[in-house]
């Protein structure tokens, strides 16, 4: 897999246009210039452009992005954010169906 920070920014803006207050939960390693993304078969090195780094920094400065500290389980952070009335959780996981399922209940 590969992170696409332009898509994250697009989704954040789309949610804000609907008067939502998104909070992006991102493990700290994915906010670094270079990191490895693991897939089921191999790890791939991703190098972020200056524009991608600017997106991350801008979202962080605006309070829309929380960097989960290294060696902490990011799942706890996005689960807490998803049940809070303060934020909607956007994560690097594909758990949107879980969040949507609970919102319907």
Secondary structure, DSSP 4 states (H G I P E B T S, - for coil): ----HHHHHHHHHHHHHTT--EEEEEEGGGGSSEEEEE-SS-EEEEE--HHHHHHHHHHHHTT-EEEEPTTS-HHHHHHHHHHSTT-EEE-SSS-HHHHHHHHH-
